Amino acid sequence: MLIHAFGILGAALSMSIAWPQVYRSCIRRRTSGLSATACMLGVAMPLGWVTYGLLIGDRFQVVTNTVSASTGVAILVALLVTRPAARTGRALLASAGAAGGVLLAILGIAASAMSSHVTGPRAAAVLGMVLAAVSLVSAVPQPLALLRDRNQDISGLSPLRWTLAASACGSWLAYGIGVGQPAVWASALVGLTSALIVCAVLFTRRGVLVPATA
């Protein structure tokens, strides 16, 4: 019962994570400090977890990551609209490379699950390992961008979004351990580490991280 409570909490928090950033980026049109690579992966990774959830019949993963993928698309579009430099061919090639690789892996594994030789759970296990490995890569761009340039404008980053991200990853970490899904808890652990680094940067540079601030 407690394990499912963590799953419900993780799902609720995950579906709430991006909305403060959607407001800041799409309504207020502030995207300074956002990593284009991280935003691309912010669309590809949830699609991978939706596929993973469908393969093992985990409704928490399917519902949560469908919402996450939708908000990820909104943030990505806002970034591309407000930052012309991110729309150049060279910039798109650099930022979309990792996301494109993830999407190809998702399609390949999903296709294998349609054959009579590979079961859904087995395909999900492979996909889970891929997503857990990619989570190491997807968690790096945003904190790295902040740490490399300590003087950049970070007004486009939502403190609330990263506070919720840390909380959601903590819940998914507990859920993944509880249900025995290594791919889930490993990915959540990486995400938690990344979110805490970003929160620490926001604390340091803004002097305050107020949850009520979008």
C-alpha positions as CSV (number, residue, x, y, z in Angstrom):
1,M,0.0,0.0,0.0
2,L,2.8,2.4,0.9
3,I,4.6,1.5,-2.3
4,H,1.6,2.5,-4.4
5,A,1.3,5.7,-2.4
6,F,4.8,6.6,-3.5
7,G,3.8,5.8,-7.0
8,I,0.7,8.0,-6.8
9,L,2.7,10.8,-5.2
10,G,5.4,10.5,-7.8
11,A,2.9,10.6,-10.6
12,A,1.1,13.6,-9.2
13,L,4.3,15.5,-8.7
14,S,5.7,14.5,-12.1
15,M,2.5,15.8,-13.8
16,S,2.9,19.1,-11.9
17,I,6.6,19.6,-12.4
18,A,6.6,21.3,-15.8
19,W,3.7,23.6,-15.4
20,P,5.6,26.4,-13.6
21,Q,8.2,26.3,-16.4
22,V,5.4,26.2,-19.0
23,Y,4.0,29.4,-17.4
24,R,7.4,31.1,-17.3
25,S,8.4,30.0,-20.8
26,C,5.2,30.0,-22.8
27,I,3.2,32.8,-21.1
28,R,6.0,35.1,-19.8
29,R,8.3,34.1,-22.7
30,R,11.3,33.7,-20.5
31,T,13.7,30.9,-21.5
32,S,17.1,32.3,-20.5
33,G,19.2,29.6,-18.8
34,L,17.3,26.7,-20.3
35,S,19.4,24.1,-22.1
36,A,18.1,23.2,-25.6
37,T,19.6,19.7,-25.3
38,A,17.8,19.2,-22.0
39,C,14.5,20.4,-23.5
40,M,14.9,18.0,-26.4
41,L,15.5,15.1,-24.0
42,G,12.6,16.4,-21.9
43,V,10.3,15.3,-24.8
44,A,12.1,12.1,-25.8
45,M,12.6,10.5,-22.4
46,P,8.9,10.7,-21.3
47,L,7.9,9.1,-24.6
48,G,10.3,6.3,-23.7
49,W,8.8,5.8,-20.3
50,V,5.3,5.8,-21.8
51,T,6.4,2.9,-24.1
52,Y,8.0,1.2,-21.1
53,G,4.7,1.6,-19.1
54,L,2.7,0.2,-22.0
55,L,5.0,-2.9,-22.3
56,I,4.6,-3.8,-18.6
57,G,1.1,-2.5,-18.0
58,D,2.2,0.2,-15.5
59,R,-0.5,2.9,-15.6
60,F,1.5,5.2,-13.4
61,Q,4.2,5.4,-16.0
62,V,1.8,5.8,-18.9
63,V,-0.4,8.6,-17.5
64,T,2.4,10.5,-15.9
65,N,4.8,10.5,-18.9
66,T,2.1,11.3,-21.4
67,V,1.5,14.6,-19.5
68,S,5.2,15.1,-19.1
69,A,5.8,14.7,-22.9
70,S,3.1,17.2,-23.6
71,T,4.5,19.9,-21.3
72,G,7.9,19.1,-22.6
73,V,6.8,19.9,-26.2
74,A,5.3,23.2,-25.0
75,I,8.6,24.3,-23.3
76,L,10.7,23.2,-26.3
77,V,8.5,25.2,-28.7
78,A,8.7,28.2,-26.5
79,L,12.5,28.0,-26.4
80,L,12.8,27.7,-30.2
81,V,10.4,30.6,-30.7
82,T,12.1,33.0,-28.3
83,R,15.7,32.0,-29.1
84,P,16.4,32.2,-32.8
85,A,20.0,31.0,-32.3
86,A,18.6,27.7,-31.1
87,R,16.8,27.2,-34.4
88,T,19.9,27.2,-36.7
89,G,20.8,24.0,-38.4
90,R,24.0,23.6,-36.5
91,A,22.4,24.3,-33.1
92,L,19.5,21.9,-33.8
93,L,21.9,19.1,-34.9
94,A,23.8,19.5,-31.6
95,S,20.8,19.7,-29.3
96,A,18.7,17.0,-31.0
97,G,21.3,14.4,-31.4
98,A,20.8,12.6,-28.1
99,A,17.0,12.9,-28.3
100,G,17.0,11.4,-31.8
101,G,19.1,8.5,-30.6
102,V,16.6,7.9,-27.8
103,L,13.6,8.0,-30.1
104,L,15.3,5.5,-32.5
105,A,16.0,3.1,-29.6
106,I,12.4,3.4,-28.5
107,L,11.0,2.6,-31.9
108,G,13.4,-0.3,-32.4
109,I,12.6,-1.9,-29.1
110,A,8.8,-1.3,-29.5
111,A,9.0,-2.9,-32.9
112,S,10.7,-6.0,-31.4
113,A,7.9,-6.4,-28.9
114,M,5.5,-6.9,-31.8
115,S,7.3,-10.0,-32.9
116,S,6.4,-13.4,-31.5
117,H,9.9,-14.0,-30.2
118,V,10.1,-11.1,-27.7
119,T,7.6,-10.6,-24.9
120,G,6.5,-7.2,-23.7
121,P,8.2,-7.6,-20.3
122,R,11.4,-8.6,-21.9
123,A,11.4,-5.7,-24.3
124,A,10.5,-3.4,-21.4
125,A,13.5,-4.7,-19.5
126,V,15.8,-3.8,-22.4
127,L,14.1,-0.4,-22.9
128,G,14.3,0.3,-19.2
129,M,18.1,-0.3,-19.2
130,V,18.5,2.0,-22.2
131,L,16.4,4.7,-20.5
132,A,18.3,4.4,-17.3
133,A,21.6,4.7,-19.1
134,V,20.3,7.7,-21.1
135,S,19.0,9.3,-18.0
136,L,22.7,9.8,-17.0
137,V,23.1,11.8,-20.2
138,S,19.8,13.6,-20.0
139,A,20.5,14.8,-16.5
140,V,23.8,16.4,-17.4
141,P,23.0,19.3,-19.8
142,Q,21.0,21.6,-17.6
143,P,23.2,21.5,-14.4
144,L,26.3,21.5,-16.6
145,A,25.1,24.6,-18.5
146,L,24.6,26.4,-15.2
147,L,27.9,25.3,-13.7
148,R,30.0,26.2,-16.8
149,D,28.7,29.8,-17.1
150,R,28.2,31.3,-13.6
151,N,27.3,34.7,-15.0
152,Q,24.6,33.7,-17.4
153,D,21.0,35.0,-17.2
154,I,19.0,32.3,-15.4
155,S,15.7,34.2,-15.2
156,G,14.1,31.7,-17.5
157,L,14.5,28.9,-14.9
158,S,11.6,28.2,-12.6
159,P,12.7,27.4,-9.0
160,L,9.3,25.7,-8.3
161,R,9.8,23.4,-11.3
162,W,13.1,22.1,-9.9
163,T,11.8,21.9,-6.4
164,L,9.0,19.7,-7.6
165,A,11.4,17.7,-9.8
166,A,13.5,16.8,-6.7
167,S,10.4,15.8,-4.8
168,A,9.1,13.7,-7.7
169,C,12.4,11.9,-8.3
170,G,12.5,11.1,-4.5
171,S,9.1,9.5,-4.8
172,W,9.9,7.5,-7.9
173,L,13.1,6.4,-6.2
174,A,11.1,4.9,-3.4
175,Y,8.5,3.4,-5.8
176,G,11.1,1.9,-8.0
177,I,12.9,0.2,-5.1
178,G,9.6,-0.9,-3.7
179,V,8.3,-2.6,-6.8
180,G,11.7,-4.0,-7.8
181,Q,12.1,-2.0,-11.0
182,P,15.8,-1.1,-11.2
183,A,15.3,1.0,-14.3
184,V,12.9,3.3,-12.5
185,W,14.9,3.8,-9.3
186,A,18.2,4.2,-11.1
187,S,16.7,6.8,-13.4
188,A,15.0,8.6,-10.5
189,L,18.3,8.6,-8.5
190,V,20.1,10.3,-11.4
191,G,17.2,12.8,-11.8
192,L,17.2,13.6,-8.1
193,T,20.9,14.3,-8.2
194,S,20.5,16.6,-11.2
195,A,17.5,18.5,-9.7
196,L,19.4,19.0,-6.4
197,I,22.3,20.5,-8.2
198,V,20.1,23.0,-10.1
199,C,18.3,23.9,-6.9
200,A,21.6,24.5,-5.2
201,V,22.6,26.8,-8.1
202,L,19.4,28.7,-7.8
203,F,19.8,29.1,-4.1
204,T,23.3,30.4,-4.5
205,R,22.7,32.8,-7.4
206,R,19.2,34.1,-6.5
207,G,19.7,34.0,-2.8
208,V,16.3,32.4,-2.3
209,L,14.3,29.4,-3.7
210,V,10.7,30.1,-2.9
211,P,8.3,27.3,-3.8
212,A,5.5,29.7,-4.4
213,T,7.5,31.5,-7.1
214,A,6.8,30.2,-10.6
